Amino acid sequence: MEPQTKAMPETASQTAGPYVHIGLAPTAAGFGIYDTEIGKDIAGPMAGGERIRVEGVVRDGNGEPVRDVLIEVWQPNADGKFAHTDKVEQGFRGWGRVISDFDTGEWGFATIRPGAVGQGAPHLCLWVVARGINIGLHTRVYFDDLVEANATDPVLNMIDPPAHRQTLIARRTEQGSQPVYRFDIRLQGDSETVFFDI
Amino acid sequence: MTAKAPPHPPLYPRDWSRQPPALTPGYRTTRARSPRRRLIRLPDTPGALTGPLFSPEDIGVDDWDLLTNFAAPGQSAIGPRMIVHGRVLDENARPVPGTLIECWQANAGGRYRHKADTYLAAIDPNFGGCGRTLTDQDGRYQFRTVRPGPYPWPNGPNTWRPAHIHFSVFGHSFAQRLITQCYFEGDPFIPLCAIVGAIPDPGAAEALTALLDLDATIPHDTVAYRFDIILRGRRATCFENRPEGT
Protein backbone atom coordinates (compact mmCIF):
# COMPACT_ATOMS: atom_id res chain seq x y z
CA MET A 1 0.00 0.00 0.00
CA GLU A 2 1.12 3.53 -0.60
CA PRO A 3 1.68 5.61 2.50
CA GLN A 4 -0.39 8.76 2.10
CA THR A 5 -0.24 10.13 5.60
CA LYS A 6 2.86 10.76 7.61
CA ALA A 7 3.76 8.38 10.40
CA MET A 8 5.84 11.00 12.19
CA PRO A 9 6.66 14.70 11.75
CA GLU A 10 9.92 16.19 10.49
CA THR A 11 12.38 17.24 13.18
CA ALA A 12 12.36 20.99 13.80
CA SER A 13 15.26 23.05 12.47
CA GLN A 14 17.46 25.15 14.74
CA THR A 15 19.98 27.80 13.76
CA ALA A 16 23.46 26.64 12.77
CA GLY A 17 24.74 29.29 15.17
CA PRO A 18 28.01 31.23 15.10
CA TYR A 19 30.20 28.16 15.55
CA VAL A 20 28.95 26.14 12.58
CA HIS A 21 32.54 26.04 11.33
CA ILE A 22 33.57 23.68 14.11
CA GLY A 23 31.30 21.01 12.74
CA LEU A 24 31.27 21.71 9.03
CA ALA A 25 34.54 23.56 8.33
CA PRO A 26 36.85 23.01 11.32
CA THR A 27 39.94 24.40 9.61
CA ALA A 28 38.19 27.76 9.47
CA ALA A 29 37.32 27.47 13.17
CA GLY A 30 41.04 27.32 13.79
CA PHE A 31 41.98 23.67 14.10
CA GLY A 32 42.72 20.64 11.99
CA ILE A 33 40.99 17.44 13.02
CA TYR A 34 39.86 15.48 9.97
CA ASP A 35 42.12 13.91 7.36
CA THR A 36 39.78 15.31 4.70
CA GLU A 37 37.30 18.11 5.03
CA ILE A 38 34.38 17.43 2.70
CA GLY A 39 32.85 19.96 0.35
CA LYS A 40 36.02 21.77 -0.73
CA ASP A 41 35.85 20.74 -4.39
CA ILE A 42 32.48 20.83 -6.10
CA ALA A 43 33.35 19.65 -9.60
CA GLY A 44 36.64 17.76 -9.25
CA PRO A 45 39.49 17.81 -11.76
CA MET A 46 37.89 15.47 -14.33
CA ALA A 47 34.64 17.33 -14.88
CA GLY A 48 33.86 18.53 -18.37
CA GLY A 49 32.40 21.93 -19.08
CA GLU A 50 33.35 25.53 -18.56
CA ARG A 51 35.17 26.43 -15.35
CA ILE A 52 33.53 29.35 -13.56
CA ARG A 53 33.76 31.14 -10.26
CA VAL A 54 30.89 32.54 -8.19
CA GLU A 55 31.45 35.20 -5.54
CA GLY A 56 29.31 37.30 -3.30
CA VAL A 57 28.38 38.53 0.11
CA VAL A 58 25.25 37.97 2.19
CA ARG A 59 23.81 41.17 3.67
CA ASP A 60 21.36 41.51 6.53
CA GLY A 61 18.50 44.01 6.84
CA ASN A 62 20.91 46.72 7.98
CA GLY A 63 23.14 46.22 4.97
CA GLU A 64 25.80 44.60 7.11
CA PRO A 65 27.71 41.61 5.70
CA VAL A 66 26.83 38.31 7.34
CA ARG A 67 30.30 37.25 8.38
CA ASP A 68 29.41 33.85 9.80
CA VAL A 69 27.43 32.43 6.91
CA LEU A 70 27.85 28.95 5.47
CA ILE A 71 26.51 28.19 2.01
CA GLU A 72 26.08 24.80 0.40
CA VAL A 73 25.95 24.34 -3.37
CA TRP A 74 24.16 21.55 -5.25
CA GLN A 75 24.31 21.35 -9.02
CA PRO A 76 24.36 18.99 -12.02
CA ASN A 77 27.35 18.54 -14.29
CA ALA A 78 27.69 20.21 -17.69
CA ASP A 79 25.35 17.59 -19.18
CA GLY A 80 22.65 18.32 -16.62
CA LYS A 81 23.32 15.09 -14.68
CA PHE A 82 23.33 14.95 -10.88
CA ALA A 83 25.91 12.89 -8.96
CA HIS A 84 23.09 10.93 -7.37
CA THR A 85 21.77 8.15 -9.59
CA ASP A 86 23.16 9.52 -12.88
CA LYS A 87 26.57 8.58 -14.18
CA VAL A 88 28.93 11.55 -13.97
CA GLU A 89 32.65 12.19 -14.31
CA GLN A 90 34.87 10.56 -11.70
CA GLY A 91 35.32 12.98 -8.82
CA PHE A 92 32.35 15.13 -9.77
CA ARG A 93 30.23 15.53 -6.65
CA GLY A 94 28.21 18.57 -7.60
CA TRP A 95 28.07 19.51 -3.95
CA GLY A 96 30.26 21.70 -1.82
CA ARG A 97 30.23 24.22 0.97
CA VAL A 98 31.80 27.60 1.39
CA ILE A 99 32.07 30.00 4.30
CA SER A 100 32.45 33.74 4.30
CA ASP A 101 35.57 35.62 5.29
CA PHE A 102 35.22 36.42 8.99
CA ASP A 103 36.15 40.08 8.43
CA THR A 104 34.53 41.02 5.13
CA GLY A 105 31.73 38.48 4.69
CA GLU A 106 32.95 37.77 1.15
CA TRP A 107 32.67 34.20 -0.10
CA GLY A 108 33.46 32.51 -3.38
CA PHE A 109 33.78 29.09 -4.94
CA ALA A 110 35.03 27.53 -8.15
CA THR A 111 32.97 25.03 -10.09
CA ILE A 112 31.85 24.24 -13.62
CA ARG A 113 28.93 25.85 -15.37
CA PRO A 114 25.94 23.57 -14.76
CA GLY A 115 24.01 22.13 -17.67
CA ALA A 116 20.29 22.56 -18.14
CA VAL A 117 17.95 20.04 -16.54
CA GLY A 118 14.70 19.52 -18.42
CA GLN A 119 13.08 22.80 -19.45
CA GLY A 120 14.92 24.91 -16.90
CA ALA A 121 17.74 27.37 -17.46
CA PRO A 122 21.13 26.34 -16.03
CA HIS A 123 21.40 27.26 -12.37
CA LEU A 124 23.01 26.36 -9.06
CA CYS A 125 20.99 25.46 -5.96
CA LEU A 126 22.18 27.18 -2.77
CA TRP A 127 21.32 26.54 0.86
CA VAL A 128 22.22 29.31 3.30
CA VAL A 129 22.64 28.90 7.07
CA ALA A 130 23.98 31.22 9.76
CA ARG A 131 23.41 32.52 13.25
CA GLY A 132 20.01 34.21 13.26
CA ILE A 133 18.65 32.02 10.46
CA ASN A 134 16.23 29.60 12.09
CA ILE A 135 15.86 27.31 9.09
CA GLY A 136 18.20 27.00 6.10
CA LEU A 137 17.26 29.18 3.11
CA HIS A 138 17.06 27.68 -0.37
CA THR A 139 17.74 29.87 -3.36
CA ARG A 140 19.08 29.61 -6.92
CA VAL A 141 21.87 31.21 -8.93
CA TYR A 142 21.12 31.88 -12.62
CA PHE A 143 23.60 33.45 -15.04
CA ASP A 144 23.05 36.82 -16.70
CA ASP A 145 24.70 35.81 -19.97
CA LEU A 146 22.07 33.10 -20.58
CA VAL A 147 19.35 35.60 -21.43
CA GLU A 148 17.21 33.39 -23.64
CA ALA A 149 17.28 30.39 -21.32
CA ASN A 150 16.43 32.57 -18.33
CA ALA A 151 13.51 34.13 -20.17
CA THR A 152 11.79 30.75 -20.51
CA ASP A 153 12.76 29.24 -17.17
CA PRO A 154 9.58 28.02 -15.47
CA VAL A 155 10.78 28.81 -11.95
CA LEU A 156 11.96 32.34 -12.77
CA ASN A 157 8.65 32.91 -14.50
CA MET A 158 6.75 31.90 -11.37
CA ILE A 159 8.25 34.85 -9.48
CA ASP A 160 5.95 37.82 -9.22
CA PRO A 161 6.57 40.72 -9.46
CA PRO A 162 9.06 40.03 -12.25
CA ALA A 163 11.52 42.54 -10.79
CA HIS A 164 12.24 40.08 -7.99
CA ARG A 165 13.61 37.61 -10.56
CA GLN A 166 16.67 39.82 -10.84
CA THR A 167 17.72 38.84 -7.33
CA LEU A 168 18.54 35.36 -8.65
CA ILE A 169 20.64 36.46 -11.63
CA ALA A 170 24.40 36.42 -11.07
CA ARG A 171 26.28 39.18 -12.94
CA ARG A 172 29.30 38.27 -14.98
CA THR A 173 32.20 40.45 -13.88
CA GLU A 174 35.20 38.81 -15.57
CA GLN A 175 35.10 38.34 -19.30
CA GLY A 176 38.36 36.42 -19.50
CA SER A 177 38.86 32.74 -20.06
CA GLN A 178 37.32 31.92 -16.68
CA PRO A 179 34.07 33.76 -16.07
CA VAL A 180 33.49 35.17 -12.60
CA TYR A 181 29.92 35.82 -11.49
CA ARG A 182 28.82 38.10 -8.69
CA PHE A 183 25.87 36.91 -6.62
CA ASP A 184 25.03 38.98 -3.55
CA ILE A 185 22.29 37.71 -1.28
CA ARG A 186 20.06 40.12 0.63
CA LEU A 187 18.15 38.71 3.56
CA GLN A 188 15.80 41.69 3.86
CA GLY A 189 14.88 44.96 2.20
CA ASP A 190 13.56 46.13 -1.16
CA SER A 191 15.97 43.86 -3.01
CA GLU A 192 15.44 40.85 -0.73
CA THR A 193 16.61 37.69 -2.50
CA VAL A 194 13.90 35.24 -3.52
CA PHE A 195 13.94 32.12 -1.33
CA PHE A 196 12.13 28.89 -2.06
CA ASP A 197 10.16 26.22 -0.26
CA ILE A 198 11.49 23.22 -2.19
CA MET B 1 1.13 -3.63 -9.60
CA THR B 2 3.95 -3.08 -12.05
CA ALA B 3 4.12 0.70 -11.90
CA LYS B 4 7.66 1.91 -12.17
CA ALA B 5 8.88 4.15 -9.38
CA PRO B 6 9.76 7.63 -10.58
CA PRO B 7 13.53 8.20 -10.53
CA HIS B 8 13.25 10.71 -7.72
CA PRO B 9 10.04 10.21 -5.74
CA PRO B 10 8.53 13.45 -4.45
CA LEU B 11 8.53 14.40 -0.78
CA TYR B 12 5.69 15.48 1.43
CA PRO B 13 5.51 19.25 1.50
CA ARG B 14 7.31 20.66 4.54
CA ASP B 15 4.99 21.12 7.52
CA TRP B 16 5.79 24.72 8.41
CA SER B 17 3.65 24.59 11.56
CA ARG B 18 6.40 22.43 13.08
CA GLN B 19 9.27 24.68 11.99
CA PRO B 20 10.47 27.98 13.46
CA PRO B 21 9.46 30.99 11.35
CA ALA B 22 12.28 33.16 10.00
CA LEU B 23 11.48 36.06 12.34
CA THR B 24 11.34 35.24 16.04
CA PRO B 25 12.05 38.57 17.75
CA GLY B 26 12.87 36.92 21.09
CA TYR B 27 15.96 35.55 19.35
CA ARG B 28 17.40 38.94 18.53
CA THR B 29 19.67 38.07 15.64
CA THR B 30 16.68 36.93 13.58
CA ARG B 31 15.40 40.51 13.42
CA ALA B 32 17.87 41.60 10.75
CA ARG B 33 18.51 38.18 9.24
CA SER B 34 14.95 37.01 8.53
CA PRO B 35 13.56 37.23 5.01
CA ARG B 36 10.21 39.04 5.10
CA ARG B 37 8.69 37.81 1.87
CA ARG B 38 6.89 34.52 1.62
CA LEU B 39 8.92 31.58 0.39
CA ILE B 40 7.92 30.53 -3.11
CA ARG B 41 6.78 26.93 -3.14
CA LEU B 42 8.40 25.10 -6.06
CA PRO B 43 7.02 22.10 -7.89
CA ASP B 44 9.13 18.95 -7.53
CA THR B 45 12.45 19.39 -9.30
CA PRO B 46 15.41 17.03 -9.75
CA GLY B 47 17.63 19.56 -7.98
CA ALA B 48 15.51 19.30 -4.83
CA LEU B 49 14.86 15.56 -4.92
CA THR B 50 18.45 14.52 -5.54
CA GLY B 51 21.27 15.31 -3.16
CA PRO B 52 24.88 14.53 -2.37
CA LEU B 53 25.67 10.97 -1.30
CA PHE B 54 28.55 10.03 0.98
CA SER B 55 30.50 6.85 1.57
CA PRO B 56 32.80 5.52 4.30
CA GLU B 57 35.77 6.75 2.22
CA ASP B 58 34.66 10.34 2.83
CA ILE B 59 35.22 10.17 6.58
CA GLY B 60 37.63 8.66 9.09
CA VAL B 61 36.80 5.54 11.10
CA ASP B 62 37.33 7.37 14.41
CA ASP B 63 35.53 10.59 13.52
CA TRP B 64 32.45 9.50 15.51
CA ASP B 65 34.31 9.48 18.84
CA LEU B 66 34.66 13.02 20.18
CA LEU B 67 36.22 11.67 23.38
CA THR B 68 39.38 10.73 21.49
CA ASN B 69 39.26 12.14 17.94
CA PHE B 70 41.23 15.24 18.95
CA ALA B 71 42.96 13.87 22.06
CA ALA B 72 46.65 13.18 22.44
CA PRO B 73 47.48 9.46 22.33
CA GLY B 74 46.22 7.80 25.51
CA GLN B 75 44.34 10.94 26.55
CA SER B 76 40.64 11.72 26.61
CA ALA B 77 38.41 14.77 26.73
CA ILE B 78 37.43 16.02 30.20
CA GLY B 79 33.82 15.81 31.32
CA PRO B 80 30.92 13.44 31.85
CA ARG B 81 31.32 10.61 29.36
CA MET B 82 28.24 10.33 27.20
CA ILE B 83 26.88 8.35 24.25
CA VAL B 84 24.33 10.10 22.03
CA HIS B 85 22.67 7.67 19.69
CA GLY B 86 19.47 7.15 17.79
CA ARG B 87 18.03 6.63 14.36
CA VAL B 88 17.49 8.77 11.31
CA LEU B 89 14.02 8.01 9.97
CA ASP B 90 11.77 9.64 7.42
CA GLU B 91 8.22 10.79 7.94
CA ASN B 92 7.03 7.33 6.87
CA ALA B 93 9.03 5.90 9.81
CA ARG B 94 11.45 4.23 7.40
CA PRO B 95 15.14 4.19 8.22
CA VAL B 96 17.45 6.50 6.28
CA PRO B 97 20.60 4.40 5.80
CA GLY B 98 24.04 5.59 4.81
CA THR B 99 23.39 9.25 5.41
CA LEU B 100 26.03 11.62 6.74
CA ILE B 101 25.56 13.14 10.19
CA GLU B 102 27.94 15.82 11.41
CA CYS B 103 27.86 17.20 14.94
CA TRP B 104 29.56 19.96 16.90
CA GLN B 105 29.40 21.18 20.48
CA ALA B 106 31.02 23.12 23.30
CA ASN B 107 33.24 21.28 25.75
CA ALA B 108 32.13 20.28 29.25
CA GLY B 109 32.81 23.81 30.47
CA GLY B 110 30.66 25.41 27.78
CA ARG B 111 33.58 26.64 25.67
CA TYR B 112 33.84 26.14 21.92
CA ARG B 113 37.10 25.54 20.15
CA HIS B 114 36.57 28.47 17.80
CA LYS B 115 38.43 31.67 17.04
CA ALA B 116 35.32 33.68 17.81
CA ASP B 117 34.50 32.14 21.21
CA THR B 118 35.96 34.20 24.05
CA TYR B 119 33.99 32.72 26.96
CA LEU B 120 36.25 32.46 29.99
CA ALA B 121 35.71 28.71 30.54
CA ALA B 122 38.86 26.80 29.70
CA ILE B 123 39.66 25.14 26.39
CA ASP B 124 40.14 21.41 26.81
CA PRO B 125 43.37 20.52 24.97
CA ASN B 126 42.02 17.04 24.27
CA PHE B 127 38.64 18.06 22.88
CA GLY B 128 37.99 19.31 19.36
CA GLY B 129 34.21 19.34 19.56
CA CYS B 130 33.12 17.85 16.25
CA GLY B 131 32.33 14.42 14.88
CA ARG B 132 30.79 12.74 11.87
CA THR B 133 29.41 9.36 10.96
CA LEU B 134 27.19 7.54 8.48
CA THR B 135 23.96 5.84 9.54
CA ASP B 136 23.88 2.05 9.24
CA GLN B 137 21.33 0.00 7.30
CA ASP B 138 18.72 0.58 10.01
CA GLY B 139 19.38 4.32 10.10
CA ARG B 140 21.26 4.03 13.40
CA TYR B 141 24.07 6.32 14.44
CA GLN B 142 26.17 6.82 17.55
CA PHE B 143 28.55 9.46 18.85
CA ARG B 144 30.68 9.19 21.99
CA THR B 145 31.50 12.48 23.61
CA VAL B 146 31.40 14.49 26.81
CA ARG B 147 28.26 16.21 27.95
CA PRO B 148 28.51 19.83 26.74
CA GLY B 149 28.21 22.61 29.29
CA PRO B 150 25.68 25.46 29.17
CA TYR B 151 27.14 28.87 28.39
CA PRO B 152 26.10 32.54 28.34
CA TRP B 153 25.18 34.22 25.06
CA PRO B 154 24.47 37.86 24.27
CA ASN B 155 20.75 37.65 23.51
CA GLY B 156 19.80 39.51 26.68
CA PRO B 157 21.34 40.75 29.92
CA ASN B 158 21.53 37.25 31.43
CA THR B 159 20.82 34.59 28.85
CA TRP B 160 22.23 31.06 28.80
CA ARG B 161 22.09 28.36 26.19
CA PRO B 162 21.00 24.97 27.49
CA ALA B 163 23.56 22.21 26.99
CA HIS B 164 23.24 21.16 23.36
CA ILE B 165 24.84 19.38 20.44
CA HIS B 166 24.37 20.71 16.89
CA PHE B 167 23.42 18.10 14.29
CA SER B 168 23.67 18.40 10.51
CA VAL B 169 21.93 15.70 8.43
CA PHE B 170 21.68 15.23 4.67
CA GLY B 171 19.19 12.48 3.87
CA HIS B 172 19.11 11.63 0.18
CA SER B 173 17.50 14.78 -1.20
CA PHE B 174 18.75 18.35 -0.98
CA ALA B 175 15.21 19.21 0.17
CA GLN B 176 15.73 16.99 3.25
CA ARG B 177 18.82 18.92 4.38
CA LEU B 178 18.51 19.75 8.05
CA ILE B 179 20.47 21.40 10.82
CA THR B 180 19.09 21.17 14.33
CA GLN B 181 20.17 21.06 17.97
CA CYS B 182 19.79 18.27 20.52
CA TYR B 183 19.07 19.15 24.15
CA PHE B 184 19.14 16.93 27.23
CA GLU B 185 16.32 15.88 29.51
CA GLY B 186 16.03 17.84 32.73
CA ASP B 187 18.03 20.92 31.70
CA PRO B 188 16.40 23.96 33.37
CA PHE B 189 17.69 26.29 30.63
CA ILE B 190 15.60 24.62 27.89
CA PRO B 191 12.32 26.47 28.59
CA LEU B 192 14.23 29.76 29.03
CA CYS B 193 16.04 29.61 25.69
CA ALA B 194 14.91 31.90 22.86
CA ILE B 195 16.35 29.58 20.21
CA VAL B 196 14.30 26.63 21.48
CA GLY B 197 11.41 29.07 21.87
CA ALA B 198 11.62 29.96 18.16
CA ILE B 199 9.76 26.70 17.51
CA PRO B 200 6.05 27.50 17.81
CA ASP B 201 4.82 23.95 18.35
CA PRO B 202 5.54 22.68 21.89
CA GLY B 203 5.67 19.07 20.71
CA ALA B 204 8.14 19.90 17.97
CA ALA B 205 10.38 21.67 20.48
CA GLU B 206 10.09 18.82 22.98
CA ALA B 207 11.18 16.35 20.30
CA LEU B 208 14.61 18.02 20.35
CA THR B 209 15.20 16.85 23.92
CA ALA B 210 17.21 13.64 24.13
CA LEU B 211 16.08 11.26 26.85
CA LEU B 212 18.28 9.27 29.18
CA ASP B 213 18.55 5.76 27.73
CA LEU B 214 19.49 3.55 30.63
CA ASP B 215 19.49 0.40 28.50
CA ALA B 216 22.21 1.84 26.25
CA THR B 217 24.28 3.07 29.19
CA ILE B 218 27.56 1.21 29.65
CA PRO B 219 27.71 0.36 33.39
CA HIS B 220 30.61 1.94 35.26
CA ASP B 221 31.63 3.70 32.04
CA THR B 222 29.33 5.97 30.01
CA VAL B 223 25.76 7.30 30.21
CA ALA B 224 23.60 7.25 27.08
CA TYR B 225 21.00 9.56 25.61
CA ARG B 226 18.67 8.80 22.72
CA PHE B 227 18.01 11.34 19.96
CA ASP B 228 16.07 10.35 16.83
CA ILE B 229 16.01 12.60 13.78
CA ILE B 230 13.10 12.63 11.34
CA LEU B 231 13.61 13.84 7.78
CA ARG B 232 10.94 14.64 5.22
CA GLY B 233 9.42 11.47 3.75
CA ARG B 234 8.61 10.32 0.28
CA ARG B 235 5.06 10.64 -0.83
CA ALA B 236 3.18 7.72 -2.39
CA THR B 237 5.92 5.38 -3.43
CA CYS B 238 4.86 1.94 -4.64
CA PHE B 239 7.85 0.24 -3.04
CA GLU B 240 6.84 0.22 0.56
CA ASN B 241 9.56 -2.15 1.73
CA ARG B 242 12.42 -0.34 0.10
CA PRO B 243 14.49 1.56 2.61
CA GLU B 244 14.61 5.28 1.97
CA GLY B 245 17.36 6.16 -0.48
CA THR B 246 17.63 2.92 -2.44
Interface residues (C-beta under 8 A of the other chain):
Chain A: M1 E2 P3 Q4 K6 A7 M8 P9 E10 T11 A12 S13 Q14 T15 A16 G17 P18 Y19 V20 H21 I22 G23 L24 P26 A29 G30 F31 I33 Y34 D35 T36 I38 D60 G61 N62 E64 V66 D68 E72 W74 Q75 P76 F82 A83 H84 T85 R93 G94 W95 F102 V117 G118 G120 H123 C125 W127 V129 A130 R131 G132 I133 N134 I135 G136 L137 H138 V155 M158 I159 H164 L187 Q188 E192 T193 V194 F195 F196 D197 I198
Chain B: P7 H8 Y12 P13 R14 D15 W16 R18 Q19 P20 P21 A22 T24 Y27 T29 T30 R31 A32 R33 S34 P35 R36 R37 L39 I40 R41 L42 T45 P46 G47 A48 T50 G51 P52 L53 F54 D58 I59 G60 D63 N69 F70 L89 E91 N92 A93 L100 E102 C103 W104 Y112 R113 H114 K115 A116 D117 G128 G129 C130 R132 H166 S168 H172 F174 A175 R177 L178 I179 T180 Q181 I195 V196 A198 I199 D201 A204 A205 A207 L208 I229 I230 L231 R232 G233 R235 A236 T237 C238 E240
